[in-house]
Amino acid sequence: MTMTITPDALIRQWFEQLWNQGNEATIDALMSPDALIHGLPSPDGQAIRGGAGFKPFYQAFHTAFPDLRVEVVRTITEGDLVVAHCHTTGTHRGPSLGFAPTNRKADFWGVTIARVKDGMLVEGWNCFDFLTCYQQLGVIAMPGA
């Protein structure tokens, strides 16, 4: 008997194993090789394609925030789509975002919408408040400040 993982369980497993535990093998285990990921920074400004395209983003962000924690506060599932509302915290300790470590804490929120097929992430849309993150790190000034 084959057990099919629900979209809700898959997205929770993704954040827990990849981001909270730092298990990079999760990318290949849970993301389709031809997945399309929207809304994350990429060198060419285009959507990221598959695990091979996602790994550089993951490695840079994980290096910048080695203590990163992503708490999935709630999920909403509709068919093959799942929305994860996330609270993200971490300390900026690595230079991989293009500027020196600030050793400041970041605390920001975001939303991921993922489409799941055959137990794999096949498409994702990300909207995380990187502006607040970078303001907290002191690399972007608040207007009028």
C-alpha positions in Angstrom: 0.0 0.0 0.0 1.5 3.4 -1.0 1.0 6.4 1.2 0.6 9.7 -0.6 1.9 12.7 1.4 -0.6 15.6 1.6 0.4 19.0 0.3 0.2 20.3 3.9 2.5 17.6 5.2 4.9 18.1 2.3 5.3 21.8 2.8 5.8 21.4 6.6 8.4 18.7 5.9 10.1 21.0 3.4 10.5 23.9 5.9 11.4 21.7 8.8 14.0 19.5 7.2 15.5 22.0 4.7 15.4 25.3 6.5 15.3 24.4 10.2 17.5 21.3 10.2 19.7 22.4 7.3 19.3 19.1 5.4 20.1 20.1 1.8 19.2 16.6 0.5 15.6 17.6 1.1 15.8 19.7 -2.1 16.3 16.6 -4.3 14.0 14.5 -2.2 11.0 16.9 -2.3 11.4 19.1 -5.3 10.8 18.0 -8.9 13.9 18.5 -11.1 11.9 20.7 -13.4 10.0 22.6 -10.7 9.4 26.3 -11.3 10.0 28.7 -8.4 8.8 32.3 -8.6 9.5 35.3 -6.3 13.0 34.5 -5.1 16.1 36.4 -6.1 18.0 34.8 -9.0 21.1 36.0 -10.9 19.1 36.7 -14.1 15.9 37.9 -12.4 13.9 35.0 -13.8 12.1 32.2 -12.1 14.3 29.5 -10.6 14.1 26.1 -12.3 14.4 22.9 -10.3 16.7 21.8 -7.5 19.8 22.7 -9.4 18.6 26.3 -9.7 17.3 26.5 -6.2 20.4 25.2 -4.4 22.5 28.4 -4.9 19.7 30.5 -3.4 19.4 28.0 -0.5 23.1 27.8 0.1 23.5 31.6 0.1 20.7 32.2 2.5 21.6 29.4 4.8 25.2 30.6 4.9 24.0 34.1 5.6 21.7 32.9 8.4 23.1 29.7 9.8 20.6 29.7 12.7 17.6 30.4 10.5 14.2 29.2 11.7 11.0 29.1 9.7 7.9 28.5 11.7 4.9 27.4 9.6 2.2 29.3 11.5 -0.7 28.0 9.4 -1.5 26.3 6.1 -4.4 26.4 3.8 -4.8 23.6 1.2 -7.0 23.6 -1.9 -6.6 20.6 -4.2 -2.9 20.3 -5.2 -2.1 23.8 -3.8 -0.9 24.6 -0.3 -0.3 28.1 1.2 2.1 28.3 4.1 2.2 31.4 6.3 5.6 31.6 7.8 7.5 33.4 10.5 11.2 33.6 9.8 14.0 34.5 12.3 17.8 34.3 12.2 21.0 36.1 12.8 23.0 37.5 9.8 26.4 35.8 10.2 27.6 35.1 6.7 28.7 37.3 3.7 26.8 35.4 1.1 24.1 38.1 0.5 26.6 40.4 -1.1 27.5 42.4 2.1 29.4 41.8 5.2 27.8 40.0 8.1 26.0 42.4 10.4 25.4 40.0 13.3 22.0 41.5 13.6 18.8 39.5 14.1 16.1 39.4 11.4 12.5 38.7 12.2 10.1 38.8 9.2 7.0 37.1 7.7 6.2 35.5 4.4 3.9 33.3 2.4 4.7 30.4 0.1 2.1 28.9 -2.3 3.2 25.5 -3.5 1.8 23.2 -6.1 2.3 19.5 -5.3 2.2 16.6 -7.7 3.1 13.0 -7.0 4.6 13.9 -3.6 6.9 16.5 -5.1 7.0 20.3 -5.2 6.4 21.2 -8.8 5.8 25.0 -8.6 6.1 27.6 -6.0 5.3 31.3 -5.5 7.1 33.1 -2.7 6.4 36.4 -1.1 8.6 37.1 1.9 9.2 40.5 3.5 12.9 40.8 2.5 12.5 44.6 2.7 11.9 44.4 6.5 14.7 41.8 6.8 17.2 44.1 5.1 16.0 47.1 7.1 16.6 45.1 10.3 20.1 44.3 9.1 20.8 48.0 8.5 21.5 47.6 4.8 18.4 49.5 3.6 17.4 52.7 5.4 13.8 53.4 6.3 12.5 56.4 4.3 12.7 59.6 6.3 15.1 58.0 8.9 
